[in-house]
């Protein structure tokens, strides 16, 4: 029987960049002419927002935010090294990267061989220098486990979860950053060197109705208000929960040491329309975090797709997969941390289950 570890973490792209750029998404929203002026005025922000913004546009607060995230990531890496997995299965979103207009699967197991990855593709598009001072041509290899991935896809399909599978990434794109950043952040001090554990990515269509409509990213309110042509929805939170349960049953029957990882921040400001793209939905995040700490899986299983979208919690579908697996396996939450912010786009959560 398998030995299994559960981990939840963030793949926050702006952690790749230097501190002075960490509030870049907020600064983009502040240029949106259709967001009311009083909403964009720091004088009207919460006390936390004012404190983080300060007189330097968030640069000093970014250093403190980075330190908190590094502490959580380091603890997750320590748990991984103590566990010594044979393979790391990562649930992550495909944000208009591998999957675009041609096809958008709800779930896709990436059965890739070892793959060369550009770690800073997201930053290059935003013209942001990386925090390590590494050259633009820097790359690393993500070790694959295609045999494990094919077996997993077969087990899921046989169990009634109709997943897609992929043997090769789309040419000419940056490798989906949910997975690339997961490896980078778990190996923060060794970017460009060989990460010791093979990774099987499981892509989830977290962006659903916004994956093509907003190209998986920020949209100005003028575009949204012009009768946005939304896409069909992504998988429901409960279906993601069921996927996690099925993954758990598949790996439980193996003789491997398997780490199951949910990779995403929680509510995203640029997806939280009711908050004018200026802040994350901390209230909704706190409610789900409290349920996570209490082990209240029933509360998670009852969350609707509409609630997720309205809170800007799209990417949290990856965490619904993890919680489904943890409920199926009966693993216990050993440690968790909620990092709250107003100006750095998203709240972040870390968790370790054994």
C-alpha positions as CSV (number, residue, x, y, z in Angstrom):
1,X,0.0,0.0,0.0
2,X,1.2,3.5,-0.8
3,X,2.5,6.1,1.7
4,X,1.0,9.5,0.9
5,X,1.7,13.1,1.9
6,X,-0.6,16.0,1.2
7,X,0.6,19.6,0.6
8,X,-1.0,22.9,-0.3
9,X,0.9,25.9,-1.5
10,X,0.9,28.9,-3.8
11,X,2.4,29.4,-7.2
12,X,2.1,33.2,-7.0
13,X,3.9,34.5,-10.2
14,X,5.0,37.8,-8.8
15,X,7.1,36.0,-6.2
16,X,9.4,35.3,-9.2
17,X,10.0,39.0,-9.6
18,X,11.8,41.7,-7.5
19,X,10.0,43.4,-4.6
20,X,9.3,46.7,-6.4
21,X,7.1,44.8,-8.9
22,X,5.1,42.7,-6.5
23,X,2.1,45.0,-6.6
24,X,2.1,45.1,-10.4
25,X,-1.3,43.6,-10.8
26,X,-2.9,46.2,-8.4
27,X,-1.1,49.0,-10.3
28,X,-2.6,47.7,-13.5
29,X,-6.1,47.9,-12.0
30,X,-5.4,51.4,-10.8
31,X,-5.0,52.4,-14.4
32,X,-8.5,51.1,-15.3
33,X,-10.6,54.2,-16.1
34,X,-13.8,52.4,-15.3
35,X,-12.9,51.7,-11.7
36,X,-14.2,54.6,-9.6
37,X,-11.6,57.1,-8.5
38,X,-12.4,56.8,-4.8
39,X,-11.9,53.1,-5.0
40,X,-8.4,53.5,-6.4
41,X,-7.5,56.2,-3.8
42,X,-5.2,54.6,-1.1
43,X,-6.7,57.0,1.4
44,X,-9.9,55.0,1.2
45,X,-8.3,51.6,1.6
46,X,-8.4,49.3,4.6
47,X,-5.8,49.8,7.3
48,X,-3.9,46.8,6.1
49,X,-4.0,48.1,2.5
50,X,-2.7,51.6,3.6
51,X,0.1,50.0,5.7
52,X,1.2,47.7,2.8
53,X,1.1,50.5,0.2
54,X,2.8,53.0,2.5
55,X,4.8,55.7,0.7
56,X,6.7,53.3,-1.6
57,X,4.0,51.6,-3.5
58,X,4.3,48.4,-1.5
59,X,8.0,47.7,-2.0
60,X,8.9,47.3,1.7
61,X,5.7,45.3,2.4
62,X,6.7,43.0,-0.6
63,X,9.9,42.0,1.2
64,X,7.8,41.0,4.3
65,X,5.3,39.2,2.1
66,X,8.1,37.3,0.4
67,X,9.5,36.3,3.8
68,X,6.2,34.9,4.9
69,X,5.8,33.0,1.6
70,X,9.3,31.7,1.8
71,X,8.7,30.4,5.3
72,X,5.7,28.5,4.2
73,X,7.4,27.1,1.1
74,X,10.5,26.1,3.0
75,X,8.3,24.2,5.5
76,X,6.6,22.4,2.6
77,X,9.9,21.5,1.1
78,X,11.2,20.2,4.4
79,X,8.2,17.9,4.7
80,X,8.8,16.7,1.1
81,X,12.4,15.9,1.8
82,X,11.6,14.1,5.0
83,X,9.0,12.1,3.1
84,X,11.2,11.4,0.0
85,X,8.4,10.8,-2.5
86,X,8.8,8.6,-5.6
87,X,6.6,11.0,-7.4
88,X,4.8,14.4,-6.8
89,X,1.3,14.8,-8.3
90,X,0.4,18.4,-8.7
91,X,-3.1,19.9,-9.3
92,X,-2.7,23.2,-11.1
93,X,-4.7,25.5,-13.4
94,X,-4.0,26.0,-17.0
95,X,-4.3,29.7,-17.4
96,X,-4.7,30.0,-21.2
97,X,-1.4,28.2,-21.7
98,X,-1.4,24.6,-22.9
99,X,-5.1,24.7,-23.5
100,X,-6.7,27.5,-25.7
101,X,-9.4,27.8,-28.3
102,X,-8.7,24.4,-29.9
103,X,-9.7,22.5,-26.8
104,X,-10.4,23.1,-23.1
105,X,-10.6,19.9,-21.1
106,X,-12.0,19.9,-17.5
107,X,-9.1,17.8,-16.3
108,X,-6.0,16.6,-18.1
109,X,-3.2,14.4,-16.8
110,X,0.1,15.5,-18.4
111,X,2.0,12.3,-19.1
112,X,5.2,14.0,-20.1
113,X,8.8,12.8,-20.3
114,X,11.5,15.1,-18.8
115,X,10.6,18.6,-20.1
116,X,12.7,21.7,-20.5
117,X,10.9,24.6,-18.9
118,X,11.4,28.4,-19.1
119,X,11.0,29.5,-15.5
120,X,10.4,33.2,-16.3
121,X,7.9,33.2,-19.2
122,X,5.2,35.0,-17.2
123,X,7.7,37.7,-16.1
124,X,8.9,38.3,-19.6
125,X,5.4,39.0,-20.8
126,X,5.0,41.5,-18.0
127,X,8.6,42.9,-18.5
128,X,9.5,42.3,-14.9
129,X,13.1,41.2,-14.0
130,X,13.4,38.0,-12.0
131,X,14.4,38.1,-8.3
132,X,17.5,35.9,-8.8
133,X,19.1,38.1,-11.4
134,X,19.3,35.1,-13.7
135,X,19.6,35.5,-17.5
136,X,16.5,35.4,-19.6
137,X,17.7,32.2,-21.3
138,X,17.7,30.4,-18.0
139,X,15.9,27.0,-18.1
140,X,15.4,24.0,-16.0
141,X,14.2,20.4,-16.5
142,X,11.0,19.1,-14.9
143,X,11.4,15.4,-14.5
144,X,8.4,13.5,-15.7
145,X,6.8,10.1,-14.7
146,X,4.9,9.2,-17.9
147,X,4.2,5.6,-16.8
148,X,2.7,6.8,-13.5
149,X,0.7,9.4,-15.3
150,X,-0.7,6.9,-17.9
151,X,-1.7,4.5,-15.1
152,X,-3.4,7.3,-13.2
153,X,-5.3,8.4,-16.3
154,X,-6.5,4.9,-16.9
155,X,-7.6,4.4,-13.3
156,X,-9.5,7.7,-13.3
157,X,-11.3,6.9,-16.6
158,X,-12.2,3.4,-15.3
159,X,-13.6,4.9,-12.1
160,X,-15.9,7.2,-14.1
161,X,-13.8,10.4,-14.1
162,X,-13.5,11.3,-17.8
163,X,-10.0,12.9,-17.8
164,X,-8.1,13.9,-20.8
165,X,-4.4,13.1,-21.1
166,X,-1.5,14.6,-22.9
167,X,1.9,13.3,-24.0
168,X,3.4,16.5,-25.3
169,X,3.1,20.2,-24.4
170,X,1.8,22.7,-26.9
171,X,4.8,24.0,-28.9
172,X,5.7,27.6,-28.7
173,X,4.2,28.3,-25.3
174,X,5.5,28.8,-21.8
175,X,5.0,25.6,-19.7
176,X,1.9,26.2,-17.6
177,X,3.2,28.3,-14.7
178,X,1.1,26.6,-12.0
179,X,3.4,23.6,-12.4
180,X,6.7,25.4,-13.3
181,X,6.3,27.8,-10.4
182,X,5.6,24.9,-8.0
183,X,8.9,23.3,-8.8
184,X,10.7,26.7,-8.7
185,X,9.2,27.7,-5.3
186,X,9.8,24.3,-3.7
187,X,13.5,24.7,-4.9
188,X,13.7,28.4,-4.4
189,X,17.5,28.5,-3.6
190,X,18.4,26.2,-6.5
191,X,16.5,27.6,-9.6
192,X,18.0,26.1,-12.7
193,X,19.4,23.1,-10.9
194,X,17.9,19.6,-10.9
195,X,14.8,19.2,-8.6
196,X,15.1,15.7,-7.1
197,X,11.5,14.5,-7.5
198,X,9.6,13.7,-10.7
199,X,6.3,15.6,-11.2
200,X,3.0,14.5,-12.7
201,X,0.9,17.6,-13.4
202,X,-2.9,17.3,-13.4
203,X,-4.3,20.4,-15.2
204,X,-7.7,21.7,-14.0
205,X,-9.8,24.1,-16.0
206,X,-10.1,26.5,-13.0
207,X,-10.9,29.5,-15.1
208,X,-14.0,28.0,-16.7
209,X,-16.2,30.8,-18.0
210,X,-13.3,33.2,-18.1
211,X,-10.6,30.9,-19.6
212,X,-11.0,32.2,-23.2
213,X,-13.2,35.3,-22.5
214,X,-10.4,36.9,-20.3
215,X,-7.5,34.8,-21.7
216,X,-7.0,33.5,-18.2
217,X,-6.0,36.9,-16.9
218,X,-7.0,40.4,-16.0
219,X,-9.7,42.2,-17.9
220,X,-10.7,45.9,-17.8
221,X,-14.2,46.7,-16.7
222,X,-15.0,48.2,-20.1
223,X,-14.5,44.8,-21.6
224,X,-16.5,43.1,-18.9
225,X,-19.4,45.6,-19.1
226,X,-19.7,45.3,-22.8
227,X,-21.7,42.1,-22.3
228,X,-18.8,39.7,-21.8
229,X,-19.1,36.6,-23.9
230,X,-18.3,34.0,-21.3
231,X,-17.3,30.5,-21.9
232,X,-18.9,27.2,-20.6
233,X,-18.2,26.6,-17.0
234,X,-15.3,24.7,-15.6
235,X,-15.8,21.6,-13.4
236,X,-17.8,22.2,-10.3
237,X,-16.0,22.3,-6.9
238,X,-17.7,19.0,-5.9
239,X,-16.5,17.3,-9.1
240,X,-13.0,18.5,-8.3
241,X,-13.5,17.0,-4.8
242,X,-14.6,13.7,-6.5
243,X,-11.5,13.8,-8.7
244,X,-9.3,14.1,-5.7
245,X,-11.1,11.1,-4.1
246,X,-10.5,9.1,-7.2
247,X,-6.8,10.1,-7.5
248,X,-6.5,9.0,-3.8
249,X,-8.0,5.6,-4.5
250,X,-5.7,5.1,-7.5
251,X,-2.4,6.0,-5.7
252,X,-3.4,4.2,-2.5
253,X,-3.4,0.9,-4.4
254,X,0.2,1.4,-5.5
255,X,3.4,0.6,-3.6
256,X,4.8,4.2,-4.1
257,X,5.5,7.1,-1.8
258,X,3.3,9.8,-3.4
259,X,3.0,13.5,-2.5
260,X,-0.3,15.1,-3.6
261,X,0.0,18.8,-4.0
262,X,-2.6,21.6,-4.6
263,X,-0.9,24.6,-6.2
264,X,-2.7,27.9,-6.2
265,X,-3.3,31.1,-4.2
266,X,-6.9,31.6,-3.0
267,X,-9.1,34.5,-4.1
268,X,-7.5,36.7,-6.8
269,X,-8.2,40.4,-6.9
270,X,-8.2,40.5,-10.7
271,X,-11.0,38.0,-10.7
272,X,-13.0,39.5,-7.9
273,X,-15.3,41.8,-9.9
274,X,-17.3,42.9,-6.8
275,X,-14.1,44.1,-5.2
276,X,-13.3,46.2,-8.3
277,X,-10.1,44.1,-8.9
278,X,-8.4,46.0,-6.1
279,X,-8.4,43.4,-3.3
280,X,-9.0,39.6,-2.8
281,X,-12.2,38.4,-1.2
282,X,-10.7,37.8,2.2
283,X,-14.0,37.1,3.9
284,X,-14.8,34.2,1.6
285,X,-11.2,32.9,2.0
286,X,-11.4,33.1,5.7
287,X,-14.6,31.0,5.8
288,X,-13.1,28.2,3.7
289,X,-9.8,28.4,5.7
290,X,-11.7,28.0,8.9
291,X,-13.5,24.9,7.5
292,X,-10.1,23.5,6.3
293,X,-8.7,23.9,9.8
294,X,-11.8,22.3,11.3
295,X,-11.6,19.4,8.9
296,X,-15.1,20.3,7.7
297,X,-15.1,18.6,4.3
298,X,-18.9,18.9,4.1
299,X,-18.6,22.7,4.0
300,X,-16.2,22.4,1.1
301,X,-18.3,19.9,-0.7
302,X,-21.3,22.3,-0.6
303,X,-19.6,25.2,-2.3
304,X,-21.1,26.1,-5.7
305,X,-19.4,27.1,-8.9
306,X,-21.2,30.5,-8.8
307,X,-19.8,31.2,-5.3
308,X,-16.3,30.4,-6.4
309,X,-16.5,32.7,-9.5
310,X,-18.1,35.6,-7.6
311,X,-15.3,35.4,-4.9
312,X,-12.6,35.2,-7.5
313,X,-11.6,31.9,-6.1
314,X,-11.3,30.2,-9.5
315,X,-7.9,28.6,-8.9
316,X,-9.0,27.1,-5.6
317,X,-10.6,24.3,-7.6
318,X,-7.1,22.8,-7.2
319,X,-7.6,22.8,-3.4
320,X,-11.0,21.1,-3.8
321,X,-9.1,18.3,-5.5
322,X,-6.6,18.1,-2.6
323,X,-9.4,18.2,0.1
324,X,-11.2,15.4,-1.7
325,X,-8.1,13.2,-1.6
326,X,-7.4,14.0,2.0
327,X,-11.0,13.1,3.0
328,X,-10.7,9.8,1.1
329,X,-7.4,8.9,2.7
330,X,-8.3,10.1,6.2
331,X,-5.1,12.2,6.4
332,X,-4.8,14.7,9.2
333,X,-3.9,18.4,8.9
334,X,-0.5,18.7,10.6
335,X,0.1,22.4,9.9
336,X,-1.4,25.3,7.9
337,X,-1.0,29.0,7.6
338,X,-3.1,31.7,6.0
339,X,-1.2,34.7,4.7
340,X,-3.6,37.7,4.2
341,X,-2.8,40.7,2.0
342,X,-4.7,43.6,0.5
343,X,-2.4,44.8,-2.3
344,X,-0.5,41.6,-3.5
345,X,-3.5,40.3,-5.5
346,X,-4.2,37.1,-3.5
347,X,-4.3,35.5,-0.1
348,X,-2.1,32.5,0.2
349,X,-2.5,29.3,2.2
350,X,0.0,26.5,3.0
351,X,-0.9,23.1,4.4
352,X,0.7,19.8,5.2
353,X,-1.3,16.6,5.7
354,X,0.0,13.3,6.9
